[in-house]
Amino acid sequence: MRFKSTVTTEPEAALAAESLCAEVQDYEPDLAVLFTSHHYDPDFQLLLSGVYERINARNLIGCAAEGIIGPCQELERQPAAVLWVAEMPGTRVLPFILDYADLQNLNTPEAMRDRIGIPLDDCPCFIALPDPFSIPAEGLLERLGGAFPGAPIVGGMASGAETIGQTRLFLNDQVLRQGAVGVSLTGDVGINTIVSQGCRPVGKPYIITECQDNLITKLADRSAYDVLNEVYGEASAEEQKLMQNSIYLGRAVPGSPGPSDFLVRNVLGVVGGKAIAIGDHPRQGQIIQFHVQDAETADRDLRLLLRSQVVDQNLSPAGGLLFNCNGRGARLFGKPDHDIKVVNELVGSCQVAGFFAAGEIGPLGDETYVHGLTSSLALFTSQHS
């Protein structure tokens, strides 16, 4: 398998396409992935066509985003595009496009498998790029996960748009404004996933004893707000400062390898002086713990996961796709390029491309979720290498 990632900051679309393709002329990609900033609007079609016609890719997907991740740098809030090409002998790549109506109509596993064109026994992996405005990403993952239990699903929600119709998705030579694009991969390819949430717990775990919709009203039979105040009062001065800026809530995930694995969600506010509103739908009996995030924790968590799941396992991936929360990068670390530098430091010669997403897709425990705050990394290897 061969992979190559190339990046350009050329602001003119036609020249950007030429620049991206200059280093991949000797490749015959089974899959090409293109991520661009929104600075190329209204010339997305010119950029996409310029790339598609030059590289002779069998399949191409991509999207526009708030920021772009190249092989060695993270380019935020500036004109930039990255092209990632993959030659994967023995791998079958099938593109797909889905919209909201499809999720309503493809309501059985069999119907979804027929639409994707993959039988269950083929054990596929998926890359998915949804538009956050026109299709519920959670519903997409539910349908794919139901049709292909245990299949790795990675990706990110297109970002940088402010309203419906501004998103741009790429499928071969088409520029789309809604839905979701992606590919299934079967055969020799394997995907190893790293989902680094970069948060640390504050206080002790609690059981949800009363909740409704996205509100948690009671934790351990006490007012949820009173519990939060108690956690804040017992926290260190550093933790209290972080909690004043942002507080998160993690819920324990079934099938996760350790007790510290929580699906982290935003705490949105307090309702009625008693209930806590969160960006999730809690259920009675779930175990939760409050969390904070800082640059030091995010750095340590990413390094720990890469060492334990890649370095210590003697994996040698040749290509990778990195989907970062748009709240990471310079916003979190105070300087650019942090996550890609850590990946390159620990995963050597791996060719990586990616973007800053409006939600990152990756597995945690037994299921795949849409995350926030995370760095979700897909590493590609040959099953028979």
C-alpha positions as CSV (number, residue, x, y, z in Angstrom):
1,M,0.0,0.0,0.0
2,R,1.2,3.5,-0.8
3,F,-0.1,6.8,0.6
4,K,0.7,10.4,-0.1
5,S,-0.4,13.7,1.5
6,T,0.2,17.0,-0.2
7,V,-0.9,20.5,0.8
8,T,-1.1,23.9,-0.7
9,T,-1.8,27.5,0.5
10,E,-2.2,28.8,-3.1
11,P,-5.4,31.0,-2.9
12,E,-6.3,30.7,-6.6
13,A,-8.4,27.5,-7.2
14,A,-6.8,26.4,-10.6
15,L,-3.3,26.9,-9.3
16,A,-4.1,25.2,-6.1
17,A,-5.3,22.1,-8.0
18,E,-2.1,22.1,-10.0
19,S,0.0,22.4,-6.9
20,L,-1.7,19.6,-5.1
21,C,-1.3,17.1,-7.9
22,A,2.3,17.8,-8.7
23,E,3.7,15.3,-6.2
24,V,1.2,12.4,-7.0
25,Q,1.6,12.0,-10.7
26,D,3.1,8.5,-10.3
27,Y,0.2,7.3,-8.2
28,E,-3.0,5.5,-9.4
29,P,-5.2,6.0,-6.4
30,D,-7.9,3.6,-5.4
31,L,-9.1,6.5,-3.1
32,A,-8.4,10.2,-3.1
33,V,-9.5,12.5,-0.3
34,L,-9.7,16.3,-0.7
35,F,-10.2,18.8,2.1
36,T,-10.3,22.5,1.4
37,S,-10.9,25.7,3.3
38,H,-13.9,27.8,2.4
39,H,-11.7,30.5,0.9
40,Y,-12.1,28.7,-2.5
41,D,-15.8,29.6,-2.7
42,P,-17.2,30.1,-5.3
43,D,-14.6,28.1,-7.2
44,F,-14.9,24.8,-5.4
45,Q,-15.9,23.1,-8.7
46,L,-12.8,24.5,-10.4
47,L,-10.6,23.2,-7.7
48,L,-12.3,19.8,-7.5
49,S,-12.3,19.3,-11.3
50,G,-8.7,20.4,-11.6
51,V,-7.7,17.7,-9.0
52,Y,-10.0,14.9,-10.3
53,E,-8.9,15.3,-13.9
54,R,-5.2,15.2,-13.1
55,I,-5.0,12.2,-10.7
56,N,-7.2,9.6,-12.3
57,A,-8.6,8.4,-9.0
58,R,-11.0,5.6,-9.0
59,N,-12.9,7.2,-6.1
60,L,-12.7,10.7,-4.5
61,I,-14.5,12.1,-1.4
62,G,-13.9,15.2,0.6
63,C,-15.4,18.4,2.0
64,A,-14.8,22.0,2.9
65,A,-13.8,22.9,6.4
66,E,-12.8,25.6,8.8
67,G,-9.2,24.5,8.9
68,I,-7.0,22.0,7.1
69,I,-4.4,19.5,8.3
70,G,-1.5,18.8,6.0
71,P,1.2,16.2,6.4
72,C,3.3,18.5,8.7
73,Q,1.1,21.5,9.6
74,E,-2.3,22.7,10.7
75,L,-3.6,25.6,8.6
76,E,-6.3,27.4,10.4
77,R,-8.4,30.4,9.1
78,Q,-6.4,30.8,5.8
79,P,-6.6,29.5,2.2
80,A,-5.5,25.9,2.2
81,A,-6.2,22.5,0.7
82,V,-4.9,19.0,1.3
83,L,-5.0,16.0,-1.0
84,W,-4.5,12.5,0.3
85,V,-4.1,9.6,-2.2
86,A,-4.1,5.9,-1.4
87,E,-3.1,2.9,-3.5
88,M,-4.5,-0.1,-1.7
89,P,-4.0,-3.4,-3.6
90,G,-6.5,-6.0,-2.7
91,T,-9.0,-3.4,-1.3
92,R,-12.4,-2.7,-2.8
93,V,-13.5,0.9,-2.4
94,L,-17.2,1.8,-2.9
95,P,-18.4,5.4,-2.6
96,F,-21.9,6.3,-1.2
97,I,-24.1,9.3,-0.8
98,L,-27.0,9.5,1.7
99,D,-29.5,12.2,2.7
100,Y,-32.1,12.7,5.3
101,A,-34.8,10.9,3.3
102,D,-32.5,7.9,3.0
103,L,-32.2,7.6,6.8
104,Q,-36.0,7.5,7.0
105,N,-36.5,5.0,4.2
106,L,-33.5,2.7,4.9
107,N,-34.9,1.6,8.3
108,T,-33.7,-2.0,8.3
109,P,-30.2,-3.4,8.3
110,E,-30.9,-5.2,5.0
111,A,-32.1,-2.1,3.3
112,M,-29.0,-0.2,4.3
113,R,-26.7,-3.0,3.2
114,D,-28.4,-3.1,-0.2
115,R,-27.9,0.7,-0.5
116,I,-24.3,0.6,0.4
117,G,-23.7,-2.5,-1.8
118,I,-21.8,-4.5,0.7
119,P,-22.8,-7.9,2.3
120,L,-22.4,-8.3,6.0
121,D,-19.7,-11.0,5.6
122,D,-17.3,-8.6,3.8
123,C,-16.5,-6.9,7.2
124,P,-16.2,-3.3,5.8
125,C,-14.6,-0.2,7.3
126,F,-16.2,3.2,6.6
127,I,-15.1,6.8,6.2
128,A,-18.1,9.2,6.5
129,L,-18.3,13.0,6.0
130,P,-21.8,14.4,6.9
131,D,-23.1,17.9,6.5
132,P,-24.1,19.1,10.0
133,F,-27.2,21.0,8.8
134,S,-29.0,18.5,6.6
135,I,-28.5,15.1,8.0
136,P,-28.3,13.8,11.6
137,A,-24.9,12.3,12.0
138,E,-26.0,10.2,15.0
139,G,-28.8,8.8,12.8
140,L,-26.3,8.0,10.1
141,L,-24.0,6.1,12.5
142,E,-27.0,4.3,14.0
143,R,-28.0,3.0,10.5
144,L,-24.5,2.0,9.5
145,G,-23.8,0.4,12.8
146,G,-27.0,-1.5,12.7
147,A,-26.3,-2.8,9.3
148,F,-22.7,-3.6,10.0
149,P,-22.2,-4.3,13.7
150,G,-18.7,-3.7,14.9
151,A,-17.5,-2.1,11.6
152,P,-15.0,0.7,12.2
153,I,-16.5,4.1,11.2
154,V,-14.3,7.2,11.1
155,G,-14.7,10.7,9.8
156,G,-15.8,14.2,10.6
157,M,-18.7,16.6,10.1
158,A,-17.9,19.3,7.5
159,S,-17.2,22.6,9.1
160,G,-16.9,26.3,8.5
161,A,-20.4,26.8,7.2
162,E,-22.8,29.0,9.2
163,T,-26.2,27.9,7.8
164,I,-27.8,25.3,5.6
165,G,-26.6,25.4,2.0
166,Q,-23.1,26.6,2.7
167,T,-21.6,23.2,3.3
168,R,-19.6,21.7,0.4
169,L,-19.1,17.9,0.1
170,F,-17.1,16.3,-2.7
171,L,-17.9,13.0,-4.5
172,N,-15.7,12.3,-7.5
173,D,-16.2,15.3,-9.7
174,Q,-19.4,16.5,-8.0
175,V,-19.7,19.4,-5.5
176,L,-22.7,18.8,-3.2
177,R,-24.4,21.0,-0.6
178,Q,-26.1,18.5,1.7
179,G,-26.3,15.0,3.0
180,A,-23.3,12.8,3.6
181,V,-20.6,11.3,1.4
182,G,-18.3,8.4,2.2
183,V,-16.7,5.2,1.2
184,S,-16.7,1.6,2.3
185,L,-13.4,-0.3,2.3
186,T,-13.3,-4.1,2.2
187,G,-10.5,-6.6,1.6
188,D,-6.9,-6.2,2.6
189,V,-7.1,-2.8,4.3
190,G,-7.3,-2.5,8.1
191,I,-8.2,0.7,10.0
192,N,-6.9,1.3,13.6
193,T,-8.6,4.1,15.3
194,I,-7.4,6.5,18.0
195,V,-10.0,8.7,19.7
196,S,-8.4,11.2,22.1
197,Q,-10.9,13.3,24.0
198,G,-8.2,15.2,25.9
199,C,-10.3,15.7,29.1
200,R,-9.8,14.7,32.7
201,P,-12.3,13.9,35.4
202,V,-13.1,16.2,38.3
203,G,-14.7,14.8,41.4
204,K,-16.1,11.3,41.7
205,P,-18.5,9.3,39.5
206,Y,-22.3,9.6,40.1
207,I,-25.3,7.6,39.0
208,I,-28.1,9.4,37.1
209,T,-31.3,8.8,39.2
210,E,-33.6,11.2,37.4
211,C,-33.5,12.8,33.9
212,Q,-35.7,14.0,31.1
213,D,-34.8,14.8,27.5
214,N,-31.4,16.5,27.7
215,L,-31.8,17.4,31.4
216,I,-30.3,15.6,34.4
217,T,-32.3,16.5,37.4
218,K,-30.9,14.2,40.0
219,L,-27.5,12.5,40.6
220,A,-27.4,9.9,43.4
221,D,-30.9,11.1,44.4
222,R,-29.7,14.6,45.0
223,S,-30.2,17.8,42.9
224,A,-27.8,17.6,40.0
225,Y,-27.0,21.3,40.4
226,D,-26.2,20.8,44.1
227,V,-23.8,17.9,43.2
228,L,-22.1,20.1,40.6
229,N,-21.6,22.9,43.2
230,E,-20.2,20.3,45.6
231,V,-17.7,19.1,42.9
232,Y,-16.7,22.7,42.2
233,G,-16.2,23.4,45.9
234,E,-13.9,20.4,46.4
235,A,-11.9,21.0,43.2
236,S,-8.4,22.5,43.2
237,A,-7.9,26.2,42.3
238,E,-6.7,25.2,38.9
239,E,-9.7,22.9,38.3
240,Q,-12.1,25.6,39.4
241,K,-10.6,28.1,36.9
242,L,-11.1,25.5,34.1
243,M,-14.6,24.8,35.3
244,Q,-15.4,28.5,35.1
245,N,-14.4,28.6,31.5
246,S,-16.1,25.3,30.5
247,I,-17.4,22.3,32.2
248,Y,-18.1,18.9,30.6
249,L,-19.9,15.8,31.6
250,G,-18.7,12.3,30.6
251,R,-20.9,9.2,30.7
252,A,-19.4,5.7,31.0
253,V,-19.4,3.8,27.8
254,P,-20.3,0.1,27.6
255,G,-17.5,-2.0,26.4
256,S,-14.8,0.6,26.9
257,P,-11.5,-0.9,28.1
258,G,-11.1,1.0,31.3
259,P,-13.0,2.9,34.0
260,S,-11.7,6.3,32.8
261,D,-13.3,5.9,29.3
262,F,-16.2,8.4,29.2
263,L,-18.1,9.8,26.3
264,V,-17.6,13.6,26.9
265,R,-20.4,16.1,26.2
266,N,-20.9,19.8,26.9
267,V,-22.7,21.1,29.9
268,L,-25.0,23.6,28.4
269,G,-26.3,25.3,31.5
270,V,-28.6,25.1,34.6
271,V,-32.4,25.0,34.4
272,G,-34.6,26.0,37.3
273,G,-31.7,26.0,39.7
274,K,-31.8,22.2,40.0
275,A,-31.3,20.5,36.6
276,I,-28.2,20.4,34.4
277,A,-28.7,20.6,30.6
278,I,-26.2,18.7,28.5
279,G,-25.5,18.1,24.8
280,D,-26.7,14.5,25.0
281,H,-29.8,12.4,25.9
282,P,-29.0,10.9,29.3
283,R,-30.7,7.8,30.7
284,Q,-31.5,6.8,34.3
285,G,-28.8,4.5,35.7
286,Q,-25.9,5.8,33.6
287,I,-22.7,6.6,35.4
288,I,-21.3,10.1,34.8
289,Q,-18.4,12.2,35.9
290,F,-17.7,15.9,35.4
291,H,-14.6,16.8,33.3
292,V,-12.4,19.7,32.3
293,Q,-10.1,20.2,29.4
294,D,-6.7,21.9,29.1
295,A,-3.8,21.8,26.7
296,E,-1.6,19.7,29.0
297,T,-4.3,17.0,29.4
298,A,-5.0,17.0,25.7
299,D,-1.3,16.6,24.9
300,R,-0.8,13.8,27.4
301,D,-3.9,11.9,26.4
302,L,-3.0,11.9,22.7
303,R,0.5,10.7,23.4
304,L,-0.6,8.0,25.8
305,L,-3.1,6.6,23.3
306,L,-0.6,6.6,20.4
307,R,2.0,4.9,22.5
308,S,-0.3,2.2,23.9
309,Q,-2.3,1.5,20.7
310,V,0.3,2.0,18.0
311,V,3.9,2.2,19.2
312,D,3.6,-0.6,21.8
313,Q,1.7,-2.8,19.3
314,N,4.5,-2.4,16.7
315,L,2.0,-1.1,14.1
316,S,3.5,0.6,11.1
317,P,0.7,2.4,9.4
318,A,1.6,4.1,6.1
319,G,-1.3,6.4,5.9
320,G,-3.7,8.3,8.2
321,L,-6.7,10.6,8.3
322,L,-7.0,13.0,11.2
323,F,-10.3,14.6,12.2
324,N,-9.8,17.3,14.9
325,C,-12.4,19.3,16.8
326,N,-12.4,22.9,15.6
327,G,-11.8,23.9,19.2
328,R,-8.4,22.3,19.3
329,G,-5.5,23.7,17.3
330,A,-4.2,27.1,18.2
331,R,-7.4,27.8,20.2
332,L,-6.5,25.1,22.7
333,F,-2.7,24.9,22.6
334,G,-1.9,28.5,21.9
335,K,0.1,27.6,18.8
336,P,-0.6,25.7,15.6
337,D,0.4,22.2,14.5
338,H,0.3,20.5,17.9
339,D,-1.7,17.3,17.0
340,I,0.0,16.7,13.7
341,K,3.4,17.1,15.2
342,V,2.6,14.6,17.9
343,V,1.3,12.1,15.3
344,N,4.4,12.5,13.2
345,E,6.7,12.2,16.2
346,L,5.2,8.9,17.3
347,V,4.0,7.4,14.1
348,G,7.0,8.0,11.9
349,S,6.7,8.0,8.2
350,C,2.8,7.8,8.1
351,Q,1.3,10.1,5.4
352,V,-1.5,12.1,7.2
353,A,-4.2,14.5,6.0
354,G,-7.3,15.9,7.7
355,F,-9.4,18.8,8.8
356,F,-10.9,20.6,11.8
357,A,-14.5,19.3,12.1
358,A,-17.8,20.3,13.5
359,G,-17.9,16.9,15.2
360,E,-15.5,14.0,15.0
361,I,-16.6,10.4,14.2
362,G,-14.9,7.5,15.9
363,P,-15.5,4.4,18.1
364,L,-15.5,4.3,21.8
365,G,-16.1,1.0,23.5
366,D,-18.5,-1.1,21.4
367,E,-20.1,1.8,19.4
368,T,-19.2,4.7,17.2
369,Y,-20.1,8.2,18.3
370,V,-20.0,11.8,17.1
371,H,-17.6,13.5,19.5
372,G,-16.6,17.0,20.4
373,L,-13.2,18.2,21.7
374,T,-11.5,15.1,20.2
375,S,-8.7,14.2,17.9
376,S,-10.0,11.2,15.9
377,L,-7.3,9.4,14.0
378,A,-7.7,6.6,11.4
379,L,-4.5,4.7,10.6
380,F,-4.4,2.4,7.6
381,T,-2.5,-0.8,7.4
382,S,-2.5,-3.9,5.2
383,Q,-4.2,-6.9,6.8
384,H,-1.5,-9.2,5.3
385,S,1.6,-7.2,5.8
